[in-house]
Each structure stands twice: as structure tokens, then as C-alpha cells.
Amino acid sequence: MSDREIMNAKSSTKSKMQHFRDPVVERVCDKFVQRSDLGFEKYGRTLHDERSGGHKDLLDYLNDIQEELMDAVLYIQAAREELDDKHGT
């Protein structure tokens, strides 16, 4: 049983049994579920609740995307510098 299946069994959320032919895809899906759980713990609602409840509009979502992509670029740079430090380049 995967971590996701165990977490779903412990919670009262809707669950779906999914079989994966690729364990890499399964691990990514597990991370999506974990990320969703963290978001729900932090904000008390799902993305669906947020959208259907009118908590954010399109410009808010575009702003969120831009900020996340900016963070991603910073993480890439930090990771590259970490590699440079380890390999002395």
C-alpha cells in the first residue's frame, strides 16, 4: 500500500485506487496529493473550493503562477551554485 493509500484510508476524503505502470509517475502523483493536503491544512479549502467560491479570480491565479515560476528560477540558480561548490567550478 502506498503512502497516499494509507493517508486516504486515515482521512475522510474521497479516495481513488489507481494502479501505476511507472513508479516515477506514482511518486509524482503521491507528491501532488501531499501538496494538496498541505494546502488544505494551511488554507482550509481546496483549489476547487477556492475557484468555485470566488476566492480568487484569473488575475490572482496568474499572479500565483508568476510568483511560483520566479521562485523556481531562484531554486534552479541555488541548485546550480550548490553543484558548482561541490565540483569546484
PyMOL Python script that loads the backbone (N, CA, C, O; Angstrom):
from pymol import cmd

cmd.read_pdbstr("""\
ATOM      1  N   MET A   1       0.854  -1.179   0.000  1.00  0.00           N
ATOM      2  CA  MET A   1       0.000   0.000   0.000  1.00  0.00           C
ATOM      3  C   MET A   1       0.895   1.235   0.000  1.00  0.00           C
ATOM      4  O   MET A   1       1.838   1.327   0.785  1.00  0.00           O
ATOM      5  N   SER A   2       0.591   2.191  -0.893  1.00  0.00           N
ATOM      6  CA  SER A   2       1.415   3.397  -0.986  1.00  0.00           C
ATOM      7  C   SER A   2       1.097   4.352   0.155  1.00  0.00           C
ATOM      8  O   SER A   2       0.084   4.208   0.839  1.00  0.00           O
ATOM      9  N   ASP A   3       1.981   5.332   0.350  1.00  0.00           N
ATOM     10  CA  ASP A   3       1.742   6.363   1.366  1.00  0.00           C
ATOM     11  C   ASP A   3       0.415   7.055   1.119  1.00  0.00           C
ATOM     12  O   ASP A   3      -0.328   7.346   2.055  1.00  0.00           O
ATOM     13  N   ARG A   4       0.122   7.319  -0.150  1.00  0.00           N
ATOM     14  CA  ARG A   4      -1.124   8.012  -0.499  1.00  0.00           C
ATOM     15  C   ARG A   4      -2.328   7.166  -0.096  1.00  0.00           C
ATOM     16  O   ARG A   4      -3.297   7.692   0.451  1.00  0.00           O
ATOM     17  N   GLU A   5      -2.277   5.875  -0.356  1.00  0.00           N
ATOM     18  CA  GLU A   5      -3.375   4.990   0.012  1.00  0.00           C
ATOM     19  C   GLU A   5      -3.564   4.950   1.524  1.00  0.00           C
ATOM     20  O   GLU A   5      -4.695   4.935   2.009  1.00  0.00           O
ATOM     21  N   ILE A   6      -2.482   4.932   2.255  1.00  0.00           N
ATOM     22  CA  ILE A   6      -2.559   4.938   3.720  1.00  0.00           C
ATOM     23  C   ILE A   6      -3.171   6.242   4.204  1.00  0.00           C
ATOM     24  O   ILE A   6      -4.041   6.238   5.075  1.00  0.00           O
ATOM     25  N   MET A   7      -2.713   7.374   3.635  1.00  0.00           N
ATOM     26  CA  MET A   7      -3.259   8.671   4.043  1.00  0.00           C
ATOM     27  C   MET A   7      -4.747   8.756   3.724  1.00  0.00           C
ATOM     28  O   MET A   7      -5.522   9.264   4.534  1.00  0.00           O
ATOM     29  N   ASN A   8      -5.152   8.269   2.563  1.00  0.00           N
ATOM     30  CA  ASN A   8      -6.565   8.294   2.196  1.00  0.00           C
ATOM     31  C   ASN A   8      -7.387   7.415   3.128  1.00  0.00           C
ATOM     32  O   ASN A   8      -8.512   7.765   3.485  1.00  0.00           O
ATOM     33  N   ALA A   9      -6.833   6.286   3.518  1.00  0.00           N
ATOM     34  CA  ALA A   9      -7.553   5.394   4.423  1.00  0.00           C
ATOM     35  C   ALA A   9      -7.765   6.036   5.783  1.00  0.00           C
ATOM     36  O   ALA A   9      -8.777   5.782   6.436  1.00  0.00           O
ATOM     37  N   LYS A  10      -6.816   6.870   6.224  1.00  0.00           N
ATOM     38  CA  LYS A  10      -6.922   7.527   7.522  1.00  0.00           C
ATOM     39  C   LYS A  10      -7.867   8.723   7.498  1.00  0.00           C
ATOM     40  O   LYS A  10      -8.412   9.094   8.538  1.00  0.00           O
ATOM     41  N   SER A  11      -8.068   9.323   6.351  1.00  0.00           N
ATOM     42  CA  SER A  11      -8.879  10.529   6.267  1.00  0.00           C
ATOM     43  C   SER A  11     -10.265  10.204   5.730  1.00  0.00           C
ATOM     44  O   SER A  11     -10.534   9.091   5.278  1.00  0.00           O
ATOM     45  N   SER A  12     -11.130  11.197   5.792  1.00  0.00           N
ATOM     46  CA  SER A  12     -12.491  11.007   5.312  1.00  0.00           C
ATOM     47  C   SER A  12     -12.662  11.535   3.891  1.00  0.00           C
ATOM     48  O   SER A  12     -13.789  11.705   3.426  1.00  0.00           O
ATOM     49  N   THR A  13     -11.553  11.797   3.199  1.00  0.00           N
ATOM     50  CA  THR A  13     -11.639  12.342   1.859  1.00  0.00           C
ATOM     51  C   THR A  13     -11.957  11.250   0.850  1.00  0.00           C
ATOM     52  O   THR A  13     -11.762  10.062   1.104  1.00  0.00           O
ATOM     53  N   LYS A  14     -12.445  11.683  -0.285  1.00  0.00           N
ATOM     54  CA  LYS A  14     -12.727  10.777  -1.387  1.00  0.00           C
ATOM     55  C   LYS A  14     -11.425  10.120  -1.829  1.00  0.00           C
ATOM     56  O   LYS A  14     -10.401  10.790  -1.965  1.00  0.00           O
ATOM     57  N   SER A  15     -11.463   8.833  -2.051  1.00  0.00           N
ATOM     58  CA  SER A  15     -10.249   8.151  -2.483  1.00  0.00           C
ATOM     59  C   SER A  15     -10.509   7.451  -3.808  1.00  0.00           C
ATOM     60  O   SER A  15     -11.646   7.141  -4.166  1.00  0.00           O
ATOM     61  N   LYS A  16      -9.432   7.216  -4.509  1.00  0.00           N
ATOM     62  CA  LYS A  16      -9.495   6.567  -5.809  1.00  0.00           C
ATOM     63  C   LYS A  16      -8.307   5.622  -5.891  1.00  0.00           C
ATOM     64  O   LYS A  16      -7.164   6.043  -5.719  1.00  0.00           O
ATOM     65  N   MET A  17      -8.567   4.368  -6.150  1.00  0.00           N
ATOM     66  CA  MET A  17      -7.495   3.399  -6.302  1.00  0.00           C
ATOM     67  C   MET A  17      -6.941   3.526  -7.712  1.00  0.00           C
ATOM     68  O   MET A  17      -7.675   3.418  -8.694  1.00  0.00           O
ATOM     69  N   GLN A  18      -5.658   3.752  -7.798  1.00  0.00           N
ATOM     70  CA  GLN A  18      -5.003   3.924  -9.095  1.00  0.00           C
ATOM     71  C   GLN A  18      -3.806   2.991  -9.167  1.00  0.00           C
ATOM     72  O   GLN A  18      -3.007   2.922  -8.233  1.00  0.00           O
ATOM     73  N   HIS A  19      -3.688   2.287 -10.258  1.00  0.00           N
ATOM     74  CA  HIS A  19      -2.534   1.419 -10.465  1.00  0.00           C
ATOM     75  C   HIS A  19      -1.617   2.085 -11.476  1.00  0.00           C
ATOM     76  O   HIS A  19      -2.062   2.557 -12.522  1.00  0.00           O
ATOM     77  N   PHE A  20      -0.344   2.116 -11.154  1.00  0.00           N
ATOM     78  CA  PHE A  20       0.641   2.777 -11.998  1.00  0.00           C
ATOM     79  C   PHE A  20       1.565   1.757 -12.629  1.00  0.00           C
ATOM     80  O   PHE A  20       2.027   0.826 -11.970  1.00  0.00           O
ATOM     81  N   ARG A  21       1.828   1.939 -13.898  1.00  0.00           N
ATOM     82  CA  ARG A  21       2.793   1.075 -14.562  1.00  0.00           C
ATOM     83  C   ARG A  21       4.192   1.633 -14.358  1.00  0.00           C
ATOM     84  O   ARG A  21       5.182   0.913 -14.493  1.00  0.00           O
ATOM     85  N   ASP A  22       4.271   2.929 -14.030  1.00  0.00           N
ATOM     86  CA  ASP A  22       5.565   3.602 -13.871  1.00  0.00           C
ATOM     87  C   ASP A  22       5.682   4.138 -12.448  1.00  0.00           C
ATOM     88  O   ASP A  22       4.912   5.018 -12.063  1.00  0.00           O
ATOM     89  N   PRO A  23       6.627   3.630 -11.659  1.00  0.00           N
ATOM     90  CA  PRO A  23       6.756   4.089 -10.276  1.00  0.00           C
ATOM     91  C   PRO A  23       7.148   5.559 -10.166  1.00  0.00           C
ATOM     92  O   PRO A  23       6.852   6.197  -9.156  1.00  0.00           O
ATOM     93  N   VAL A  24       7.803   6.104 -11.177  1.00  0.00           N
ATOM     94  CA  VAL A  24       8.147   7.528 -11.152  1.00  0.00           C
ATOM     95  C   VAL A  24       6.861   8.357 -11.205  1.00  0.00           C
ATOM     96  O   VAL A  24       6.712   9.330 -10.465  1.00  0.00           O
ATOM     97  N   VAL A  25       5.944   7.969 -12.076  1.00  0.00           N
ATOM     98  CA  VAL A  25       4.663   8.670 -12.175  1.00  0.00           C
ATOM     99  C   VAL A  25       3.894   8.539 -10.862  1.00  0.00           C
ATOM    100  O   VAL A  25       3.272   9.500 -10.409  1.00  0.00           O
ATOM    101  N   GLU A  26       3.934   7.375 -10.260  1.00  0.00           N
ATOM    102  CA  GLU A  26       3.250   7.168  -8.985  1.00  0.00           C
ATOM    103  C   GLU A  26       3.809   8.097  -7.905  1.00  0.00           C
ATOM    104  O   GLU A  26       3.048   8.690  -7.140  1.00  0.00           O
ATOM    105  N   ARG A  27       5.128   8.223  -7.844  1.00  0.00           N
ATOM    106  CA  ARG A  27       5.731   9.096  -6.830  1.00  0.00           C
ATOM    107  C   ARG A  27       5.349  10.557  -7.059  1.00  0.00           C
ATOM    108  O   ARG A  27       5.113  11.294  -6.102  1.00  0.00           O
ATOM    109  N   VAL A  28       5.288  10.976  -8.317  1.00  0.00           N
ATOM    110  CA  VAL A  28       4.879  12.355  -8.609  1.00  0.00           C
ATOM    111  C   VAL A  28       3.419  12.569  -8.190  1.00  0.00           C
ATOM    112  O   VAL A  28       3.089  13.594  -7.594  1.00  0.00           O
ATOM    113  N   CYS A  29       2.559  11.618  -8.496  1.00  0.00           N
ATOM    114  CA  CYS A  29       1.152  11.734  -8.088  1.00  0.00           C
ATOM    115  C   CYS A  29       1.021  11.777  -6.569  1.00  0.00           C
ATOM    116  O   CYS A  29       0.215  12.536  -6.032  1.00  0.00           O
ATOM    117  N   ASP A  30       1.810  10.965  -5.880  1.00  0.00           N
ATOM    118  CA  ASP A  30       1.803  10.997  -4.418  1.00  0.00           C
ATOM    119  C   ASP A  30       2.194  12.378  -3.904  1.00  0.00           C
ATOM    120  O   ASP A  30       1.621  12.871  -2.932  1.00  0.00           O
ATOM    121  N   LYS A  31       3.168  12.997  -4.557  1.00  0.00           N
ATOM    122  CA  LYS A  31       3.589  14.340  -4.142  1.00  0.00           C
ATOM    123  C   LYS A  31       2.489  15.365  -4.384  1.00  0.00           C
ATOM    124  O   LYS A  31       2.316  16.286  -3.585  1.00  0.00           O
ATOM    125  N   PHE A  32       1.744  15.215  -5.477  1.00  0.00           N
ATOM    126  CA  PHE A  32       0.615  16.113  -5.725  1.00  0.00           C
ATOM    127  C   PHE A  32      -0.420  15.998  -4.602  1.00  0.00           C
ATOM    128  O   PHE A  32      -0.941  17.003  -4.119  1.00  0.00           O
ATOM    129  N   VAL A  33      -0.704  14.771  -4.201  1.00  0.00           N
ATOM    130  CA  VAL A  33      -1.686  14.567  -3.126  1.00  0.00           C
ATOM    131  C   VAL A  33      -1.171  15.166  -1.824  1.00  0.00           C
ATOM    132  O   VAL A  33      -1.924  15.822  -1.104  1.00  0.00           O
ATOM    133  N   GLN A  34       0.106  14.945  -1.516  1.00  0.00           N
ATOM    134  CA  GLN A  34       0.689  15.520  -0.302  1.00  0.00           C
ATOM    135  C   GLN A  34       0.646  17.044  -0.343  1.00  0.00           C
ATOM    136  O   GLN A  34       0.352  17.691   0.661  1.00  0.00           O
ATOM    137  N   ARG A  35       0.941  17.609  -1.508  1.00  0.00           N
ATOM    138  CA  ARG A  35       0.911  19.076  -1.668  1.00  0.00           C
ATOM    139  C   ARG A  35      -0.505  19.602  -1.471  1.00  0.00           C
ATOM    140  O   ARG A  35      -0.706  20.639  -0.838  1.00  0.00           O
ATOM    141  N   SER A  36      -1.475  18.891  -2.008  1.00  0.00           N
ATOM    142  CA  SER A  36      -2.867  19.281  -1.834  1.00  0.00           C
ATOM    143  C   SER A  36      -3.265  19.236  -0.359  1.00  0.00           C
ATOM    144  O   SER A  36      -3.949  20.132   0.134  1.00  0.00           O
ATOM    145  N   ASP A  37      -2.833  18.192   0.337  1.00  0.00           N
ATOM    146  CA  ASP A  37      -3.136  18.071   1.765  1.00  0.00           C
ATOM    147  C   ASP A  37      -2.534  19.229   2.559  1.00  0.00           C
ATOM    148  O   ASP A  37      -3.180  19.782   3.448  1.00  0.00           O
ATOM    149  N   LEU A  38      -1.282  19.593   2.231  1.00  0.00           N
ATOM    150  CA  LEU A  38      -0.638  20.715   2.925  1.00  0.00           C
ATOM    151  C   LEU A  38      -1.378  22.021   2.655  1.00  0.00           C
ATOM    152  O   LEU A  38      -1.575  22.830   3.561  1.00  0.00           O
ATOM    153  N   GLY A  39      -1.782  22.218   1.412  1.00  0.00           N
ATOM    154  CA  GLY A  39      -2.536  23.424   1.064  1.00  0.00           C
ATOM    155  C   GLY A  39      -3.855  23.488   1.810  1.00  0.00           C
ATOM    156  O   GLY A  39      -4.268  24.554   2.267  1.00  0.00           O
ATOM    157  N   PHE A  40      -4.513  22.344   1.930  1.00  0.00           N
ATOM    158  CA  PHE A  40      -5.788  22.317   2.654  1.00  0.00           C
ATOM    159  C   PHE A  40      -5.570  22.616   4.138  1.00  0.00           C
ATOM    160  O   PHE A  40      -6.352  23.344   4.750  1.00  0.00           O
ATOM    161  N   GLU A  41      -4.510  22.053   4.711  1.00  0.00           N
ATOM    162  CA  GLU A  41      -4.201  22.340   6.116  1.00  0.00           C
ATOM    163  C   GLU A  41      -3.917  23.821   6.323  1.00  0.00           C
ATOM    164  O   GLU A  41      -4.328  24.400   7.328  1.00  0.00           O
ATOM    165  N   LYS A  42      -3.221  24.429   5.382  1.00  0.00           N
ATOM    166  CA  LYS A  42      -2.824  25.831   5.517  1.00  0.00           C
ATOM    167  C   LYS A  42      -3.990  26.787   5.275  1.00  0.00           C
ATOM    168  O   LYS A  42      -4.173  27.749   6.021  1.00  0.00           O
ATOM    169  N   TYR A  43      -4.780  26.518   4.227  1.00  0.00           N
ATOM    170  CA  TYR A  43      -5.817  27.471   3.818  1.00  0.00           C
ATOM    171  C   TYR A  43      -7.241  27.035   4.168  1.00  0.00           C
ATOM    172  O   TYR A  43      -8.167  27.842   4.091  1.00  0.00           O
ATOM    173  N   GLY A  44      -7.424  25.785   4.547  1.00  0.00           N
ATOM    174  CA  GLY A  44      -8.743  25.309   4.943  1.00  0.00           C
ATOM    175  C   GLY A  44      -9.716  25.103   3.796  1.00  0.00           C
ATOM    176  O   GLY A  44     -10.923  24.996   4.015  1.00  0.00           O
ATOM    177  N   ARG A  45      -9.196  25.047   2.568  1.00  0.00           N
ATOM    178  CA  ARG A  45     -10.064  24.790   1.418  1.00  0.00           C
ATOM    179  C   ARG A  45      -9.219  24.216   0.280  1.00  0.00           C
ATOM    180  O   ARG A  45      -7.998  24.365   0.245  1.00  0.00           O
ATOM    181  N   THR A  46      -9.901  23.567  -0.630  1.00  0.00           N
ATOM    182  CA  THR A  46      -9.228  23.005  -1.793  1.00  0.00           C
ATOM    183  C   THR A  46      -9.148  24.052  -2.895  1.00  0.00           C
ATOM    184  O   THR A  46      -9.783  25.103  -2.813  1.00  0.00           O
ATOM    185  N   LEU A  47      -8.369  23.758  -3.920  1.00  0.00           N
ATOM    186  CA  LEU A  47      -8.345  24.653  -5.081  1.00  0.00           C
ATOM    187  C   LEU A  47      -9.729  24.747  -5.716  1.00  0.00           C
ATOM    188  O   LEU A  47     -10.136  25.814  -6.178  1.00  0.00           O
ATOM    189  N   HIS A  48     -10.446  23.632  -5.737  1.00  0.00           N
ATOM    190  CA  HIS A  48     -11.811  23.656  -6.269  1.00  0.00           C
ATOM    191  C   HIS A  48     -12.694  24.590  -5.441  1.00  0.00           C
ATOM    192  O   HIS A  48     -13.441  25.398  -5.993  1.00  0.00           O
ATOM    193  N   ASP A  49     -12.604  24.476  -4.119  1.00  0.00           N
ATOM    194  CA  ASP A  49     -13.377  25.366  -3.241  1.00  0.00           C
ATOM    195  C   ASP A  49     -13.006  26.824  -3.499  1.00  0.00           C
ATOM    196  O   ASP A  49     -13.874  27.695  -3.552  1.00  0.00           O
ATOM    197  N   GLU A  50     -11.734  27.075  -3.654  1.00  0.00           N
ATOM    198  CA  GLU A  50     -11.235  28.430  -3.869  1.00  0.00           C
ATOM    199  C   GLU A  50     -11.787  29.014  -5.176  1.00  0.00           C
ATOM    200  O   GLU A  50     -12.237  30.158  -5.224  1.00  0.00           O
ATOM    201  N   ARG A  51     -11.738  28.200  -6.223  1.00  0.00           N
ATOM    202  CA  ARG A  51     -12.210  28.666  -7.523  1.00  0.00           C
ATOM    203  C   ARG A  51     -13.727  28.812  -7.551  1.00  0.00           C
ATOM    204  O   ARG A  51     -14.247  29.856  -7.947  1.00  0.00           O
ATOM    205  N   SER A  52     -14.430  27.775  -7.136  1.00  0.00           N
ATOM    206  CA  SER A  52     -15.892  27.807  -7.208  1.00  0.00           C
ATOM    207  C   SER A  52     -16.497  28.784  -6.200  1.00  0.00           C
ATOM    208  O   SER A  52     -17.610  29.273  -6.394  1.00  0.00           O
ATOM    209  N   GLY A  53     -15.756  29.064  -5.120  1.00  0.00           N
ATOM    210  CA  GLY A  53     -16.253  30.006  -4.124  1.00  0.00           C
ATOM    211  C   GLY A  53     -15.917  31.450  -4.430  1.00  0.00           C
ATOM    212  O   GLY A  53     -16.302  32.351  -3.685  1.00  0.00           O
ATOM    213  N   GLY A  54     -15.197  31.679  -5.527  1.00  0.00           N
ATOM    214  CA  GLY A  54     -14.861  33.037  -5.925  1.00  0.00           C
ATOM    215  C   GLY A  54     -13.809  33.696  -5.057  1.00  0.00           C
ATOM    216  O   GLY A  54     -13.751  34.923  -4.974  1.00  0.00           O
ATOM    217  N   HIS A  55     -12.976  32.895  -4.409  1.00  0.00           N
ATOM    218  CA  HIS A  55     -11.939  33.448  -3.542  1.00  0.00           C
ATOM    219  C   HIS A  55     -10.811  34.100  -4.324  1.00  0.00           C
ATOM    220  O   HIS A  55     -10.127  34.994  -3.826  1.00  0.00           O
ATOM    221  N   LYS A  56     -10.625  33.638  -5.563  1.00  0.00           N
ATOM    222  CA  LYS A  56      -9.593  34.207  -6.431  1.00  0.00           C
ATOM    223  C   LYS A  56     -10.176  34.357  -7.829  1.00  0.00           C
ATOM    224  O   LYS A  56     -11.065  33.612  -8.242  1.00  0.00           O
ATOM    225  N   ASP A  57      -9.647  35.347  -8.543  1.00  0.00           N
ATOM    226  CA  ASP A  57     -10.034  35.496  -9.939  1.00  0.00           C
ATOM    227  C   ASP A  57      -8.844  35.139 -10.828  1.00  0.00           C
ATOM    228  O   ASP A  57      -7.783  34.753 -10.336  1.00  0.00           O
ATOM    229  N   LEU A  58      -9.028  35.269 -12.124  1.00  0.00           N
ATOM    230  CA  LEU A  58      -7.992  34.874 -13.059  1.00  0.00           C
ATOM    231  C   LEU A  58      -6.690  35.623 -12.817  1.00  0.00           C
ATOM    232  O   LEU A  58      -5.617  35.023 -12.881  1.00  0.00           O
ATOM    233  N   LEU A  59      -6.761  36.910 -12.541  1.00  0.00           N
ATOM    234  CA  LEU A  59      -5.541  37.670 -12.280  1.00  0.00           C
ATOM    235  C   LEU A  59      -4.817  37.175 -11.040  1.00  0.00           C
ATOM    236  O   LEU A  59      -3.586  37.170 -11.004  1.00  0.00           O
ATOM    237  N   ASP A  60      -5.558  36.760 -10.029  1.00  0.00           N
ATOM    238  CA  ASP A  60      -4.924  36.192  -8.824  1.00  0.00           C
ATOM    239  C   ASP A  60      -4.173  34.906  -9.167  1.00  0.00           C
ATOM    240  O   ASP A  60      -3.057  34.689  -8.696  1.00  0.00           O
ATOM    241  N   TYR A  61      -4.793  34.053  -9.991  1.00  0.00           N
ATOM    242  CA  TYR A  61      -4.125  32.814 -10.380  1.00  0.00           C
ATOM    243  C   TYR A  61      -2.895  33.094 -11.224  1.00  0.00           C
ATOM    244  O   TYR A  61      -1.862  32.452 -11.040  1.00  0.00           O
ATOM    245  N   LEU A  62      -2.990  34.042 -12.148  1.00  0.00           N
ATOM    246  CA  LEU A  62      -1.824  34.392 -12.961  1.00  0.00           C
ATOM    247  C   LEU A  62      -0.696  34.943 -12.092  1.00  0.00           C
ATOM    248  O   LEU A  62       0.474  34.646 -12.335  1.00  0.00           O
ATOM    249  N   ASN A  63      -1.031  35.728 -11.101  1.00  0.00           N
ATOM    250  CA  ASN A  63      -0.024  36.245 -10.178  1.00  0.00           C
ATOM    251  C   ASN A  63       0.635  35.106  -9.396  1.00  0.00           C
ATOM    252  O   ASN A  63       1.854  35.089  -9.226  1.00  0.00           O
ATOM    253  N   ASP A  64      -0.183  34.151  -8.919  1.00  0.00           N
ATOM    254  CA  ASP A  64       0.362  32.990  -8.205  1.00  0.00           C
ATOM    255  C   ASP A  64       1.331  32.215  -9.092  1.00  0.00           C
ATOM    256  O   ASP A  64       2.409  31.820  -8.647  1.00  0.00           O
ATOM    257  N   ILE A  65       0.946  32.000 -10.342  1.00  0.00           N
ATOM    258  CA  ILE A  65       1.803  31.272 -11.277  1.00  0.00           C
ATOM    259  C   ILE A  65       3.124  32.007 -11.461  1.00  0.00           C
ATOM    260  O   ILE A  65       4.194  31.402 -11.402  1.00  0.00           O
ATOM    261  N   GLN A  66       3.041  33.311 -11.682  1.00  0.00           N
ATOM    262  CA  GLN A  66       4.258  34.101 -11.894  1.00  0.00           C
ATOM    263  C   GLN A  66       5.181  34.019 -10.682  1.00  0.00           C
ATOM    264  O   GLN A  66       6.388  33.825 -10.830  1.00  0.00           O
ATOM    265  N   GLU A  67       4.621  34.166  -9.498  1.00  0.00           N
ATOM    266  CA  GLU A  67       5.446  34.096  -8.284  1.00  0.00           C
ATOM    267  C   GLU A  67       6.083  32.726  -8.119  1.00  0.00           C
ATOM    268  O   GLU A  67       7.251  32.629  -7.745  1.00  0.00           O
ATOM    269  N   GLU A  68       5.325  31.656  -8.395  1.00  0.00           N
ATOM    270  CA  GLU A  68       5.880  30.302  -8.276  1.00  0.00           C
ATOM    271  C   GLU A  68       6.991  30.072  -9.283  1.00  0.00           C
ATOM    272  O   GLU A  68       7.999  29.446  -8.955  1.00  0.00           O
ATOM    273  N   LEU A  69       6.826  30.570 -10.510  1.00  0.00           N
ATOM    274  CA  LEU A  69       7.866  30.399 -11.520  1.00  0.00           C
ATOM    275  C   LEU A  69       9.105  31.219 -11.173  1.00  0.00           C
ATOM    276  O   LEU A  69      10.229  30.783 -11.423  1.00  0.00           O
ATOM    277  N   MET A  70       8.908  32.386 -10.607  1.00  0.00           N
ATOM    278  CA  MET A  70      10.051  33.183 -10.165  1.00  0.00           C
ATOM    279  C   MET A  70      10.812  32.439  -9.070  1.00  0.00           C
ATOM    280  O   MET A  70      12.043  32.397  -9.080  1.00  0.00           O
ATOM    281  N   ASP A  71      10.071  31.849  -8.120  1.00  0.00           N
ATOM    282  CA  ASP A  71      10.720  31.043  -7.081  1.00  0.00           C
ATOM    283  C   ASP A  71      11.482  29.880  -7.700  1.00  0.00           C
ATOM    284  O   ASP A  71      12.591  29.565  -7.268  1.00  0.00           O
ATOM    285  N   ALA A  72      10.891  29.235  -8.715  1.00  0.00           N
ATOM    286  CA  ALA A  72      11.545  28.095  -9.356  1.00  0.00           C
ATOM    287  C   ALA A  72      12.881  28.509  -9.961  1.00  0.00           C
ATOM    288  O   ALA A  72      13.861  27.772  -9.849  1.00  0.00           O
ATOM    289  N   VAL A  73      12.935  29.670 -10.598  1.00  0.00           N
ATOM    290  CA  VAL A  73      14.184  30.147 -11.182  1.00  0.00           C
ATOM    291  C   VAL A  73      15.232  30.358 -10.083  1.00  0.00           C
ATOM    292  O   VAL A  73      16.404  30.033 -10.272  1.00  0.00           O
ATOM    293  N   LEU A  74      14.814  30.895  -8.949  1.00  0.00           N
ATOM    294  CA  LEU A  74      15.744  31.081  -7.841  1.00  0.00           C
ATOM    295  C   LEU A  74      16.259  29.745  -7.312  1.00  0.00           C
ATOM    296  O   LEU A  74      17.443  29.615  -7.001  1.00  0.00           O
ATOM    297  N   TYR A  75      15.373  28.752  -7.210  1.00  0.00           N
ATOM    298  CA  TYR A  75      15.798  27.429  -6.750  1.00  0.00           C
ATOM    299  C   TYR A  75      16.779  26.801  -7.737  1.00  0.00           C
ATOM    300  O   TYR A  75      17.744  26.157  -7.327  1.00  0.00           O
ATOM    301  N   ILE A  76      16.536  26.985  -9.032  1.00  0.00           N
ATOM    302  CA  ILE A  76      17.462  26.467 -10.042  1.00  0.00           C
ATOM    303  C   ILE A  76      18.839  27.094  -9.866  1.00  0.00           C
ATOM    304  O   ILE A  76      19.854  26.399  -9.906  1.00  0.00           O
ATOM    305  N   GLN A  77      18.870  28.401  -9.672  1.00  0.00           N
ATOM    306  CA  GLN A  77      20.150  29.081  -9.500  1.00  0.00           C
ATOM    307  C   GLN A  77      20.871  28.587  -8.253  1.00  0.00           C
ATOM    308  O   GLN A  77      22.075  28.334  -8.288  1.00  0.00           O
ATOM    309  N   ALA A  78      20.139  28.451  -7.156  1.00  0.00           N
ATOM    310  CA  ALA A  78      20.753  27.965  -5.915  1.00  0.00           C
ATOM    311  C   ALA A  78      21.285  26.542  -6.096  1.00  0.00           C
ATOM    312  O   ALA A  78      22.362  26.219  -5.595  1.00  0.00           O
ATOM    313  N   ALA A  79      20.546  25.696  -6.801  1.00  0.00           N
ATOM    314  CA  ALA A  79      20.991  24.326  -7.040  1.00  0.00           C
ATOM    315  C   ALA A  79      22.242  24.308  -7.916  1.00  0.00           C
ATOM    316  O   ALA A  79      23.160  23.524  -7.674  1.00  0.00           O
ATOM    317  N   ARG A  80      22.279  25.165  -8.924  1.00  0.00           N
ATOM    318  CA  ARG A  80      23.473  25.247  -9.782  1.00  0.00           C
ATOM    319  C   ARG A  80      24.687  25.679  -8.969  1.00  0.00           C
ATOM    320  O   ARG A  80      25.776  25.130  -9.135  1.00  0.00           O
ATOM    321  N   GLU A  81      24.501  26.656  -8.097  1.00  0.00           N
ATOM    322  CA  GLU A  81      25.613  27.108  -7.254  1.00  0.00           C
ATOM    323  C   GLU A  81      26.068  26.013  -6.307  1.00  0.00           C
ATOM    324  O   GLU A  81      27.259  25.881  -6.028  1.00  0.00           O
ATOM    325  N   GLU A  82      25.121  25.229  -5.813  1.00  0.00           N
ATOM    326  CA  GLU A  82      25.464  24.090  -4.950  1.00  0.00           C
ATOM    327  C   GLU A  82      26.311  23.088  -5.720  1.00  0.00           C
ATOM    328  O   GLU A  82      27.307  22.586  -5.199  1.00  0.00           O
ATOM    329  N   LEU A  83      25.924  22.794  -6.959  1.00  0.00           N
ATOM    330  CA  LEU A  83      26.727  21.889  -7.796  1.00  0.00           C
ATOM    331  C   LEU A  83      28.102  22.458  -8.065  1.00  0.00           C
ATOM    332  O   LEU A  83      29.097  21.735  -8.014  1.00  0.00           O
ATOM    333  N   ASP A  84      28.168  23.759  -8.355  1.00  0.00           N
ATOM    334  CA  ASP A  84      29.461  24.409  -8.590  1.00  0.00           C
ATOM    335  C   ASP A  84      30.351  24.279  -7.369  1.00  0.00           C
ATOM    336  O   ASP A  84      31.538  23.979  -7.494  1.00  0.00           O
ATOM    337  N   ASP A  85      29.791  24.502  -6.192  1.00  0.00           N
ATOM    338  CA  ASP A  85      30.570  24.382  -4.950  1.00  0.00           C
ATOM    339  C   ASP A  85      31.110  22.965  -4.760  1.00  0.00           C
ATOM    340  O   ASP A  85      32.253  22.783  -4.342  1.00  0.00           O
ATOM    341  N   LYS A  86      30.281  21.962  -5.068  1.00  0.00           N
ATOM    342  CA  LYS A  86      30.679  20.575  -4.865  1.00  0.00           C
ATOM    343  C   LYS A  86      31.700  20.102  -5.893  1.00  0.00           C
ATOM    344  O   LYS A  86      32.519  19.227  -5.610  1.00  0.00           O
ATOM    345  N   HIS A  87      31.644  20.687  -7.087  1.00  0.00           N
ATOM    346  CA  HIS A  87      32.535  20.249  -8.158  1.00  0.00           C
ATOM    347  C   HIS A  87      33.666  21.230  -8.424  1.00  0.00           C
ATOM    348  O   HIS A  87      34.472  21.013  -9.328  1.00  0.00           O
ATOM    349  N   GLY A  88      33.735  22.317  -7.639  1.00  0.00           N
ATOM    350  CA  GLY A  88      34.820  23.263  -7.733  1.00  0.00           C
ATOM    351  C   GLY A  88      34.901  24.020  -9.040  1.00  0.00           C
ATOM    352  O   GLY A  88      35.990  24.364  -9.498  1.00  0.00           O
ATOM    353  N   THR A  89      33.759  24.280  -9.640  1.00  0.00           N
ATOM    354  CA  THR A  89      33.779  25.047 -10.898  1.00  0.00           C
ATOM    355  C   THR A  89      33.293  26.460 -10.691  1.00  0.00           C
ATOM    356  O   THR A  89      33.245  27.241 -11.641  1.00  0.00           O
TER     357      THR A  89
END
""", "prot")
cmd.dss("prot")
cmd.show_as("cartoon", "prot")
cmd.util.cbc("prot")
cmd.orient("prot")
